[in-house]
């Protein structure tokens, strides 16, 4: 499992536009992105003790999350992902799912495991059976992504982040609640060993506010709104 550095910043509309203009001259647009952005919707899971939520609240250094993700509201590509974090280092594993499998997971159930299934599917199955893992919230946002081969750098702007506790509405309309004040967004920077100087300099505008923001955590807090 390969871990990468991950930095997060809270950015305003103005900061986002400045940085996006600068990065367009230096980095390539993500090849999966059509137009200026794409929409991500994720279905997050937690166990019967809400362990992942509690770990976020407690600031536990080493933690993980499971989610199912779709893009631009389509069900043609569905991914089960496990994101692991150790301090500011993260790793991500993923495997494709069918819509039928996903619909079972949405009910807190697990499709029967086959011998040739991936380790991630088998692990997810075990978590559901042993720890009562079940869907708890939806997170949705618009992402603009830039990539750079040197350093395996990925810079993303996530705008209009919203959450919902209506997990059963993952494939359809869900009432969403914004999790940040209007005009505030999240900038994420991921890289392997070193962030190239020319990218670091572009990102240095003197006003960026570092954050440990968790989309999952704030979407769960939508339950209290």
LUMROSE-674885 format. One record per residue (C-alpha): x, y, z; residue number from 1. Coordinates in Angstrom, 3 decimals. Each point is the difference from the previous one (the first is absolute). Example, Ala and Ser with C-alpha at 12.3 -4.5 7.8 and 13.67 -1.06 7.14 Angstrom:
REM residues 2
PT; 12.300; -4.500; 7.800; 1
PT; 1.370; 3.440; -0.660; 2
END
This chain:
REM residues 225
PT; 0.000; 0.000; 0.000; 1
PT; 1.572; 3.266; -1.113; 2
PT; -0.566; 3.110; 2.088; 3
PT; 0.121; 3.515; -1.430; 4
PT; 0.196; 3.440; 1.566; 5
PT; -3.334; 1.818; 0.183; 6
PT; -0.398; 3.684; 0.823; 7
PT; -3.347; 1.766; 0.322; 8
PT; -0.789; 3.701; -0.062; 9
PT; -3.147; 2.049; 0.418; 10
PT; -0.267; 2.414; -2.943; 11
PT; -2.307; 2.848; -0.959; 12
PT; -1.526; 0.603; -3.433; 13
PT; 2.727; 2.545; -0.779; 14
PT; 2.871; -2.257; 1.131; 15
PT; -1.410; -2.912; -1.975; 16
PT; -0.168; 2.010; -3.222; 17
PT; 3.537; 1.345; 0.423; 18
PT; 1.425; -3.467; 0.593; 19
PT; -1.996; -1.631; -2.770; 20
PT; 1.259; 2.607; -2.491; 21
PT; 3.606; -0.611; 1.059; 22
PT; -0.240; -3.802; -0.008; 23
PT; -1.558; -0.170; -3.476; 24
PT; 3.303; 1.303; -1.381; 25
PT; 2.099; -2.617; 1.809; 26
PT; -2.012; -3.191; 0.442; 27
PT; -2.182; -2.212; -2.138; 28
PT; -3.699; -0.367; 0.577; 29
PT; -1.017; -3.425; 1.300; 30
PT; -0.700; -2.161; -3.058; 31
PT; -3.304; -1.214; 1.479; 32
PT; -1.298; 3.548; 0.349; 33
PT; -2.423; 1.227; -2.619; 34
PT; -0.096; 3.774; -0.107; 35
PT; 1.057; 2.085; 2.992; 36
PT; -1.153; -2.415; 2.702; 37
PT; -1.800; -3.217; 0.814; 38
PT; -2.416; -0.992; 2.741; 39
PT; 0.832; -2.591; 2.628; 40
PT; -2.547; -1.721; 2.210; 41
PT; 1.198; -2.361; 2.738; 42
PT; -1.920; -2.301; 2.320; 43
PT; 1.863; -0.376; 3.300; 44
PT; -0.218; -2.877; 2.466; 45
PT; 0.545; -0.312; 3.737; 46
PT; -0.325; -2.845; 2.499; 47
PT; -2.629; -0.462; 2.681; 48
PT; 2.176; 1.927; 2.484; 49
PT; 0.515; 2.942; -2.417; 50
PT; 3.720; -0.613; 0.458; 51
PT; 1.093; 1.982; -3.071; 52
PT; -2.012; 3.035; 1.081; 53
PT; 1.453; -0.205; 3.512; 54
PT; 3.547; -0.334; -1.341; 55
PT; -0.494; 3.216; -1.980; 56
PT; -1.275; 1.828; 3.079; 57
PT; 2.914; -1.290; 2.076; 58
PT; 2.608; 0.829; -2.647; 59
PT; 1.340; -3.568; -0.079; 60
PT; 3.224; -0.054; -2.035; 61
PT; -0.617; -3.355; -1.692; 62
PT; -3.435; -0.687; -1.453; 63
PT; -1.923; -1.278; -3.009; 64
PT; -3.292; 0.518; -1.829; 65
PT; -2.005; -2.031; -2.499; 66
PT; -2.084; 1.635; -2.709; 67
PT; -1.710; -0.688; -3.307; 68
PT; 0.452; 2.665; -2.667; 69
PT; -1.661; 1.026; -3.273; 70
PT; 0.751; 2.819; -2.421; 71
PT; -2.255; 2.596; -1.662; 72
PT; -3.112; -1.780; 1.261; 73
PT; 0.626; -3.048; -2.198; 74
PT; -0.043; -3.643; 1.089; 75
PT; 2.242; -1.317; -2.786; 76
PT; 3.137; 0.254; 2.187; 77
PT; -0.478; -0.859; 3.670; 78
PT; 2.982; -0.393; 2.317; 79
PT; 0.386; -1.448; 3.463; 80
PT; 2.894; 1.806; 1.671; 81
PT; 1.898; -0.257; 3.256; 82
PT; 1.908; 3.098; 1.044; 83
PT; 2.625; -0.415; 2.708; 84
PT; 1.730; 2.851; 1.804; 85
PT; 3.075; 0.243; 2.225; 86
PT; 0.462; 3.605; 1.146; 87
PT; 0.282; 1.978; -3.263; 88
PT; 0.719; -3.067; -2.149; 89
PT; -2.809; -1.766; -1.850; 90
PT; -0.514; -3.013; -2.240; 91
PT; -2.973; -1.153; -2.043; 92
PT; -1.055; -3.420; -1.253; 93
PT; -2.894; -0.542; -2.381; 94
PT; -1.964; -2.596; -1.936; 95
PT; -2.886; 0.249; -2.451; 96
PT; -3.514; -1.018; 1.050; 97
PT; -3.156; -0.845; -1.903; 98
PT; -3.173; 1.956; 0.679; 99
PT; -1.592; -3.155; 1.404; 100
PT; 2.827; -0.436; 2.503; 101
PT; -0.238; 3.661; 0.958; 102
PT; -3.747; -0.215; 0.606; 103
PT; 0.628; -2.810; 2.490; 104
PT; 2.694; 2.024; 1.779; 105
PT; -2.440; 2.921; 0.168; 106
PT; -2.267; -2.231; 2.095; 107
PT; 2.826; -0.956; 2.346; 108
PT; 0.225; -3.412; -1.623; 109
PT; 2.938; -1.661; -1.730; 110
PT; 0.075; -1.969; -3.278; 111
PT; 1.288; -3.549; 0.316; 112
PT; 3.786; -0.125; -0.267; 113
PT; 1.607; -1.932; -2.844; 114
PT; 3.474; -1.553; 0.010; 115
PT; 1.287; 2.427; -2.627; 116
PT; -1.335; 3.127; 1.733; 117
PT; 2.578; 2.631; 0.971; 118
PT; 1.418; 0.195; 3.509; 119
PT; -1.811; 3.340; 0.463; 120
PT; -3.387; -1.567; -0.728; 121
PT; 0.735; -2.820; 2.427; 122
PT; 1.120; 2.477; 2.658; 123
PT; -3.124; 2.126; -0.506; 124
PT; -2.172; -3.128; 0.265; 125
PT; 1.708; -0.917; 3.291; 126
PT; -0.531; 3.515; 1.392; 127
PT; -3.713; -0.148; -0.808; 128
PT; -0.415; -3.408; 1.618; 129
PT; 2.231; 0.516; 3.027; 130
PT; -0.455; 3.688; 0.835; 131
PT; -3.390; 0.909; -1.439; 132
PT; 1.440; 2.321; -2.630; 133
PT; -2.893; 1.852; -1.649; 134
PT; -0.561; 3.063; -2.213; 135
PT; -0.370; 3.201; 1.996; 136
PT; 0.290; 3.057; -2.260; 137
PT; 0.500; 1.420; -3.478; 138
PT; 2.628; 2.592; -0.896; 139
PT; -0.179; 1.914; -3.296; 140
PT; 2.146; 2.739; -1.539; 141
PT; 1.436; 1.399; -3.231; 142
PT; 3.688; -0.714; -0.620; 143
PT; 2.576; 1.616; -2.264; 144
PT; 3.189; -2.067; -0.190; 145
PT; 3.524; 0.643; -1.283; 146
PT; 2.783; -2.585; -0.229; 147
PT; 3.784; 0.047; -0.420; 148
PT; 2.072; -3.119; -0.742; 149
PT; 3.073; 1.302; 1.839; 150
PT; -0.591; -0.814; 3.650; 151
PT; -3.338; -1.614; -0.912; 152
PT; -1.719; 3.220; 1.042; 153
PT; -3.763; 0.448; 0.006; 154
PT; -1.606; 3.335; 0.877; 155
PT; -3.771; 0.159; 0.379; 156
PT; -2.532; 2.722; 0.735; 157
PT; -3.190; -1.304; 1.621; 158
PT; -2.908; 2.436; -0.178; 159
PT; -3.594; 0.029; 1.260; 160
PT; 0.602; -2.831; 2.459; 161
PT; -3.260; -1.315; 1.423; 162
PT; -1.214; -2.950; 2.022; 163
PT; -3.115; -2.030; 0.690; 164
PT; -0.952; -2.767; 2.419; 165
PT; -2.379; -1.488; -2.604; 166
PT; 2.316; -2.851; -0.955; 167
PT; -2.831; -1.831; -1.733; 168
PT; -0.089; 2.800; -2.608; 169
PT; 3.520; -0.589; -1.286; 170
PT; -1.109; -0.625; -3.604; 171
PT; -2.784; 2.583; -0.026; 172
PT; -0.914; 3.450; 1.249; 173
PT; 1.098; 0.594; 3.587; 174
PT; -0.632; 3.125; 2.097; 175
PT; 3.497; 1.444; 0.511; 176
PT; 1.273; 2.449; 2.624; 177
PT; 3.089; 2.194; -0.633; 178
PT; 2.766; -0.794; 2.496; 179
PT; 2.015; 3.212; -0.497; 180
PT; -1.060; 3.656; -0.071; 181
PT; -0.714; 1.453; -3.447; 182
PT; 3.183; 0.910; -1.870; 183
PT; 2.244; -2.467; 1.861; 184
PT; 1.540; -3.081; -1.618; 185
PT; 2.705; -2.618; 0.565; 186
PT; 3.348; -0.216; -1.782; 187
PT; 1.782; -3.355; 0.251; 188
PT; 3.604; -0.653; -1.017; 189
PT; 1.235; -3.610; -0.246; 190
PT; 3.518; -1.075; -0.917; 191
PT; 2.480; -2.846; 0.551; 192
PT; 3.350; 1.000; 1.501; 193
PT; 0.571; 3.665; -0.860; 194
PT; -2.224; 2.763; -1.316; 195
PT; 1.820; 1.632; -2.957; 196
PT; 1.136; 3.540; 0.826; 197
PT; -1.730; 1.555; -3.002; 198
PT; -3.358; -1.358; 1.173; 199
PT; 0.625; 0.929; 3.641; 200
PT; 0.811; 3.557; -1.080; 201
PT; -3.199; 0.283; -2.029; 202
PT; -2.031; -1.152; 2.992; 203
PT; 1.648; 2.573; 2.268; 204
PT; -2.285; 3.027; 0.000; 205
PT; 0.502; 0.884; 3.645; 206
PT; -3.586; -0.398; 1.149; 207
PT; -0.667; -3.747; -0.171; 208
PT; -1.449; -1.455; 3.194; 209
PT; 1.083; -3.578; 0.770; 210
PT; -2.829; -2.286; 1.157; 211
PT; -0.643; -3.617; 0.991; 212
PT; -3.467; 0.202; -1.558; 213
PT; -1.846; -3.341; -0.373; 214
PT; -2.901; -0.065; -2.461; 215
PT; -1.301; -3.140; 1.675; 216
PT; 0.009; 1.541; 3.467; 217
PT; -1.875; 3.138; -1.037; 218
PT; -2.514; -1.993; -2.028; 219
PT; -0.771; -2.039; 3.124; 220
PT; -0.554; 3.240; 1.864; 221
PT; -2.785; 0.767; -2.499; 222
PT; -2.084; -2.358; 2.114; 223
PT; -0.030; 2.707; 2.664; 224
PT; -1.185; 2.790; -2.344; 225
END
